[in-house]
């Protein structure tokens, strides 16, 4: 152990941290002590803490089940990271993650979200109470739903979000629930049964339940559906089966992919306004809470940049895709598909400009301001505890908040489809 690491550990112990074996804990030279609380913090042997932006608030427990590496993460009060690797992500109050986790950059786990052992996440956003089982790969998605840890959206063990296509792109973000209703913490949960999968990009509505072992490829945005089995959206090949020709890069359809990417972006933009306008009301003047909020915005901006970059990669493939399609198609060409590919490529810069212009769209003030005032009143009455305050809003206030955010989503979707008119429903 180097001297600087020892000095920092000694200081944390003096401030109330429990570190049973400090000689087996490493804190990087770049880690700032003013971003690490001592009170109630427990750091078990084998833990490594790196990153000048790392923030560890009171009551955090690291490494109870196995060694933990933290690198440039912001970790809120009462969070337990029991084992694994955590990089450039943010964990809000009372998040729990079991051993063997790999949580990479761009993840946001909101209050009381949790994961059991061996969970892999990257560019993942989980709203409060969302619960992941064990042995899960759940990257490039946002999930909401549920009202408590007993009534929560659930991802069963051995579940996969398939986020990399056979055409080698990751323009595949899936939206389970939505932002305008999800942030109100009053929606029915979503259930994804174990040993199943979701082929991105898809949209699922609240109250959707997908049975164990099912691989879902279809949008179900209306919610309230039970999915017992699904095949391919095209003709299903049954056992013993035939092997179909695979034409890399052709993209026999791009409509769902493009529309779902636009809709996902619109929801991120709405979530950004929630983080800018609503979340600061709960900081209470605490410097560490303010640092946590900065980390939260930083991770959301990372998510926005990631989605734009992956979407751009898809758009750049379209000229070659159209050419391959023309060469292999023996039946009459699908002219609409060709127009869509051409339009996506040629108007990408215009579409990207739409995304940029809406990042600061704060929505209708006649809806936003009364909603914020309702939150402020609730904070004055009950205190600045995020979950009880949001859930304590009356029905009218929650509906106004949803309408405010939905207006942001709708405005961006509408403008994007003006740029891409061939993608509009006929």
PESULSUL-V391988 format. One record per residue. N is the residue number from 1. RES is the residue in three letters. D_CENTER is the distance of its C-alpha to the mean C-alpha in Angstrom with 1 decimal. Layout:
n res d_center
N RES D_CENTER
N RES D_CENTER
This chain:
n res d_center
1 UNK 36.5
2 UNK 37.1
3 UNK 38.7
4 UNK 35.8
5 UNK 33.4
6 UNK 36.2
7 UNK 36.7
8 UNK 33.1
9 UNK 33.1
10 UNK 36.4
11 UNK 35.1
12 UNK 32.1
13 UNK 34.6
14 UNK 36.9
15 UNK 34.2
16 UNK 33.4
17 UNK 31.1
18 UNK 32.0
19 UNK 32.1
20 UNK 34.5
21 UNK 35.1
22 UNK 34.4
23 UNK 36.2
24 UNK 33.4
25 UNK 30.5
26 UNK 29.8
27 UNK 28.5
28 UNK 28.3
29 UNK 30.7
30 UNK 28.1
31 UNK 26.4
32 UNK 27.4
33 UNK 29.0
34 UNK 28.4
35 UNK 24.7
36 UNK 25.5
37 UNK 26.7
38 UNK 29.5
39 UNK 29.8
40 UNK 28.6
41 UNK 26.7
42 UNK 27.5
43 UNK 27.2
44 UNK 28.7
45 UNK 30.5
46 UNK 28.9
47 UNK 26.0
48 UNK 25.4
49 UNK 23.8
50 UNK 23.4
51 UNK 22.2
52 UNK 23.7
53 UNK 20.4
54 UNK 19.9
55 UNK 20.1
56 UNK 21.2
57 UNK 22.1
58 UNK 24.6
59 UNK 24.5
60 UNK 22.1
61 UNK 23.2
62 UNK 22.7
63 UNK 24.1
64 UNK 25.8
65 UNK 25.4
66 UNK 25.5
67 UNK 25.2
68 UNK 22.0
69 UNK 21.3
70 UNK 19.3
71 UNK 19.0
72 UNK 17.9
73 UNK 15.5
74 UNK 15.7
75 UNK 16.4
76 UNK 17.2
77 UNK 20.2
78 UNK 20.9
79 UNK 18.1
80 UNK 19.3
81 UNK 18.3
82 UNK 21.0
83 UNK 21.0
84 UNK 19.4
85 UNK 17.9
86 UNK 15.2
87 UNK 14.8
88 UNK 13.4
89 UNK 10.7
90 UNK 11.0
91 UNK 11.9
92 UNK 13.3
93 UNK 16.4
94 UNK 17.5
95 UNK 14.5
96 UNK 16.2
97 UNK 15.7
98 UNK 18.7
99 UNK 20.6
100 UNK 20.0
101 UNK 16.3
102 UNK 15.0
103 UNK 11.8
104 UNK 11.9
105 UNK 11.0
106 UNK 8.0
107 UNK 6.1
108 UNK 6.0
109 UNK 7.8
110 UNK 9.7
111 UNK 13.3
112 UNK 14.7
113 UNK 11.7
114 UNK 13.4
115 UNK 14.0
116 UNK 17.5
117 UNK 19.1
118 UNK 18.1
119 UNK 14.3
120 UNK 12.8
121 UNK 9.2
122 UNK 8.4
123 UNK 5.8
124 UNK 3.3
125 UNK 1.9
126 UNK 5.4
127 UNK 8.0
128 UNK 11.5
129 UNK 13.5
130 UNK 11.1
131 UNK 13.2
132 UNK 13.1
133 UNK 16.6
134 UNK 18.2
135 UNK 18.3
136 UNK 14.8
137 UNK 13.1
138 UNK 9.5
139 UNK 8.1
140 UNK 6.7
141 UNK 5.0
142 UNK 3.7
143 UNK 6.6
144 UNK 9.2
145 UNK 12.9
146 UNK 15.7
147 UNK 18.0
148 UNK 18.7
149 UNK 18.5
150 UNK 21.3
151 UNK 19.7
152 UNK 16.1
153 UNK 13.8
154 UNK 14.6
155 UNK 13.9
156 UNK 17.3
157 UNK 18.6
158 UNK 18.9
159 UNK 16.1
160 UNK 14.7
161 UNK 12.2
162 UNK 14.7
163 UNK 13.0
164 UNK 16.4
165 UNK 19.2
166 UNK 22.9
167 UNK 23.3
168 UNK 21.4
169 UNK 18.5
170 UNK 14.7
171 UNK 14.4
172 UNK 12.6
173 UNK 9.1
174 UNK 9.2
175 UNK 8.6
176 UNK 9.7
177 UNK 11.3
178 UNK 10.9
179 UNK 10.6
180 UNK 14.4
181 UNK 15.3
182 UNK 12.3
183 UNK 12.8
184 UNK 16.4
185 UNK 15.8
186 UNK 18.5
187 UNK 17.3
188 UNK 18.4
189 UNK 16.2
190 UNK 15.0
191 UNK 16.6
192 UNK 16.0
193 UNK 19.2
194 UNK 19.8
195 UNK 21.0
196 UNK 19.3
197 UNK 16.8
198 UNK 14.9
199 UNK 15.9
200 UNK 13.4
201 UNK 13.2
202 UNK 13.9
203 UNK 13.4
204 UNK 14.2
205 UNK 15.7
206 UNK 16.1
207 UNK 18.8
208 UNK 18.3
209 UNK 19.5
210 UNK 19.7
211 UNK 22.6
212 UNK 22.6
213 UNK 23.3
214 UNK 22.1
215 UNK 20.3
216 UNK 18.9
217 UNK 19.1
218 UNK 19.7
219 UNK 17.9
220 UNK 18.7
221 UNK 17.4
222 UNK 20.3
223 UNK 19.2
224 UNK 21.8
225 UNK 22.6
226 UNK 23.5
227 UNK 23.1
228 UNK 25.8
229 UNK 26.0
230 UNK 25.0
231 UNK 26.4
232 UNK 25.7
233 UNK 25.7
234 UNK 28.9
235 UNK 32.0
236 UNK 31.2
237 UNK 33.2
238 UNK 34.8
239 UNK 36.3
240 UNK 38.4
241 UNK 36.8
242 UNK 37.4
243 UNK 35.7
244 UNK 34.5
245 UNK 34.7
246 UNK 31.6
247 UNK 31.6
248 UNK 29.0
249 UNK 27.5
250 UNK 29.1
251 UNK 26.2
252 UNK 28.1
253 UNK 25.6
254 UNK 23.0
255 UNK 22.7
256 UNK 19.9
257 UNK 17.9
258 UNK 18.6
259 UNK 18.2
260 UNK 14.7
261 UNK 13.6
262 UNK 15.3
263 UNK 13.8
264 UNK 10.2
265 UNK 11.4
266 UNK 13.3
267 UNK 10.6
268 UNK 8.9
269 UNK 12.5
270 UNK 13.1
271 UNK 10.4
272 UNK 12.1
273 UNK 15.4
274 UNK 14.3
275 UNK 13.6
276 UNK 16.9
277 UNK 19.1
278 UNK 18.2
279 UNK 16.7
280 UNK 19.9
281 UNK 22.1
282 UNK 21.2
283 UNK 22.0
284 UNK 25.7
285 UNK 27.0
286 UNK 25.8
287 UNK 25.4
288 UNK 22.9
289 UNK 20.8
290 UNK 21.0
291 UNK 20.0
292 UNK 16.9
293 UNK 16.1
294 UNK 16.8
295 UNK 14.4
296 UNK 11.6
297 UNK 12.7
298 UNK 13.1
299 UNK 9.6
300 UNK 8.5
301 UNK 11.6
302 UNK 10.8
303 UNK 7.8
304 UNK 10.5
305 UNK 13.1
306 UNK 11.5
307 UNK 11.2
308 UNK 14.7
309 UNK 16.1
310 UNK 15.1
311 UNK 16.4
312 UNK 19.4
313 UNK 20.2
314 UNK 20.4
315 UNK 22.7
316 UNK 24.9
317 UNK 25.6
318 UNK 27.1
319 UNK 30.7
320 UNK 31.2
321 UNK 29.5
322 UNK 32.0
323 UNK 34.9
324 UNK 34.2
325 UNK 33.8
326 UNK 37.2
327 UNK 38.9
328 UNK 38.0
329 UNK 38.2
330 UNK 41.6
331 UNK 41.0
332 UNK 40.9
333 UNK 37.9
334 UNK 35.0
335 UNK 35.5
336 UNK 32.5
337 UNK 30.2
338 UNK 32.1
339 UNK 31.8
340 UNK 28.0
341 UNK 27.8
342 UNK 30.2
343 UNK 28.6
344 UNK 25.1
345 UNK 26.7
346 UNK 29.2
347 UNK 27.1
348 UNK 24.0
349 UNK 25.0
350 UNK 25.5
351 UNK 22.1
352 UNK 20.6
353 UNK 22.8
354 UNK 21.4
355 UNK 17.9
356 UNK 19.5
357 UNK 21.8
358 UNK 19.2
359 UNK 17.1
360 UNK 19.8
361 UNK 20.4
362 UNK 20.6
363 UNK 21.8
364 UNK 25.0
365 UNK 26.7
366 UNK 28.8
367 UNK 25.7
368 UNK 23.7
369 UNK 26.5
370 UNK 27.8
371 UNK 24.4
372 UNK 24.0
373 UNK 27.6
374 UNK 26.9
375 UNK 24.2
376 UNK 26.7
377 UNK 29.4
378 UNK 27.3
379 UNK 26.6
380 UNK 30.4
381 UNK 31.3
382 UNK 28.9
383 UNK 27.5
384 UNK 24.2
385 UNK 22.2
386 UNK 18.9
387 UNK 18.4
388 UNK 22.2
389 UNK 22.5
390 UNK 19.8
391 UNK 21.1
392 UNK 24.6
393 UNK 24.5
394 UNK 27.0
395 UNK 26.2
396 UNK 27.4
397 UNK 25.3
398 UNK 22.0
399 UNK 23.1
400 UNK 23.9
401 UNK 20.5
402 UNK 18.8
403 UNK 21.5
404 UNK 20.8
405 UNK 17.2
406 UNK 18.0
407 UNK 20.7
408 UNK 18.4
409 UNK 16.4
410 UNK 19.9
411 UNK 21.5
412 UNK 19.2
413 UNK 19.3
414 UNK 23.0
415 UNK 23.7
416 UNK 21.8
417 UNK 23.9
418 UNK 26.9
419 UNK 26.3
420 UNK 25.9
421 UNK 28.5
422 UNK 29.0
423 UNK 25.5
424 UNK 26.6
425 UNK 27.5
426 UNK 31.3
